[in-house]
Amino acid sequence: MAYYFNGDYQKAVDTLYSVAYKKWDSRFYEVQQVALNDMNAVISECRNKKIKLDLSGIDKKLQQNFDCDIRIILTWNYDNCDIDLWVTDPDNEKCFYGNKLTSNGGRISRDFTGGYGPEEFCIHQAAKGEYKIEANYFASHQQKIIQPVTVQAEVYTNFGRPDQKRQVLTLELKESKETFLIGTIKF
């Protein structure tokens, strides 16, 4: 995504596609879906802005924009940490590894119990109201952590659409076995 934010859209698409097709360690199983979502949002934006891309090396079946009202991606800075993304919707239903699909249509990706994440929450048609974003610092499998674990939540509204908005929320976590409020958004 650094290529994208730097305006190098072709390099962003090519890199995200390679992430989607690279064989990953089992700790990162399903990271491909996050990469494909980002890749298709970049492709969609380029089409809307009439920016030419060479997509000849990308399977057309994978060129499908997954737009959604709300998308949240949680990552963290230490390997071998188990941090869980929790998103509570306006009906007070929590979407997390134990409730992967909410009655409003919110869904969460696989629970990454090692590595740096990412964990992703998406809802295509979000109910109006407030969404609470939390990080549950379940455990660290590091022998010794010198600095605090920092989590970053990228919060998108109208993801993959011309009026997409992005906000980045960052928080240092103090102790494992605690839950931390990262922020809230109103939709």
N, C-alpha and C positions, 0 to 999 in steps of 0.2 A: 504494500500500500504506500510505502514511501515514494516509489516511482510515480504513483497516481498523484499524490499530494505535491509532487515536484513537476507535474504536468507532462510526464513521459508515459502517456496512456498505453502505447503499444508495449513498452517494456513491462508495465504493470499487468496487462492482460497476459502476456507471455509467461511472466513469472508465476502469476496465480494459477494459470493452466498447468504449469509444471508441478506446482505444489499439489494440485488435484490428482495428477497422475503418478507422482512419486510414490514409491513403496516406503511406508513409514513404520517405525517401531510400533509395537502394539499399544504403547502408552499414548500414541497420538491417533489411534484408530478413529476415523470419521472426521478428521481435520479437513479432509477434502471438501466436505459440504460447505464449510465456512469459506474456503477459498473459491469455490464455484459461485457462491452467493456474491462475494466481492467482485469476482471477474465479470459476472453478468451485469452487475450494477454499473461497472465502468463501461462495458460495451453499450448498455442502454443510454448512459449519459453521452457517450460519443455519438451515438446515432442521433440523439436529440439535438446536439450541437453541430451536427454535420461534420464531425471529425472522422476522417478515414482511418480505418484499422485493417490490417491484414489478418483475417480470421480463417484463412485457408487451411491452417494446420489444426484447427479446433473442430472436433466433431459437432455437427449442427444440432444433434440431439441434446447436447449439453449447453447450447446457446439459448437458454430460456431464462428470462429475467424473473426472479422471485421477489417481486415487490411486496412490501408489507408496511402496515401503519407504524409498528414499533419493532426495532431490532436492537438488541443489546449484546455486546460481546465483552466477556470478562477474560482478562489475561493477568498474569502475575510474573514477578521478576526472579523467582527462585525455582530451580528444578526440584523435582520430587516433593512438591507440596500438594496437598489435597485441599483445594479451595473450591467451594461450591457457590454457584450463582443462584440466588433466590429472587424471584420477581413476584410480588403480590399485586394482584389486579384490583380494580375498584370494588369488586364483589368480595374482597378479602380472601380470595383463593390464591394460595401460593403455588407457583410453578417451580419445581426443583427436581432433583434426581429421583425422589420418591413419588412425584406427581408430574410426569413428563408432559401431560396434555391436559389443559384446563377446559372447563365447560364453555368458556368464552373463545376457545380456539388457540390459546397461547401454547407454545411448545418449547421444550428445552432440549438441547443436544445431549449427547453422551456425557456422562460424568467422568471428567479427566481426573484421575486420582494421583497422577504423577506428571511431571513435566511442568509446562508453563501455561496450560490451558490450550486453546481457548474453549470457553463454554459460551453457548449462544442461545438467546431467547428470541423468538419471533412470534408475532401475532399479525395475521393478515388484515383482519377487520377488528380493530381494538374498540372495546367499550369506552365510552367517554368517562373521564375521571382521572384519579391519581394512581400511579404505579410506583410501588416502593421497590428499590433496588438494594439488595443486601449481598454481602459476601460472608459465607460461613467458613471460617478458617478451621477446617476439620482436623488437619494434622500436617506436620512436616516430617519427612523421612530423611532429612539432612542430619548429619551427625552434629553439626554446629552451625547455627545461623548467626553471622556476625552483625548484619544490619536487619532492620525490620523488613518484613515482607510487604511489598507495595503492590496493590491491585490497581488495574486500570479498567474502567468500564467505558466503552465507546457506545454512546446512545444515539441511535438514529430514529428520526421520525420521517415518515413517508420515504422509507428506504427504497432505492431503485427507481424513484420517480423524479420528475423535473424539479419538484419543490422539496427535495430531500434536505434535511438539516442534520448536522452532526454536532454532538457535544461530548467532550472527554472529561470523565470524572476520575480523580486519582485519590487514593487513600492508603496510608500506612496502617498495617495491622499489627497490633501489639502482641497478643497472646493467641496460641492455638486453642481450640475448643470454645471459641467465642464467635458471635455473629455481629457484624458491623454494618451499619447503615451507610451505603455509599451515596445515595441521593434519592430523590423522587422526581418524577416527571408528570405533568398533566397533559392529557390528550383530549 
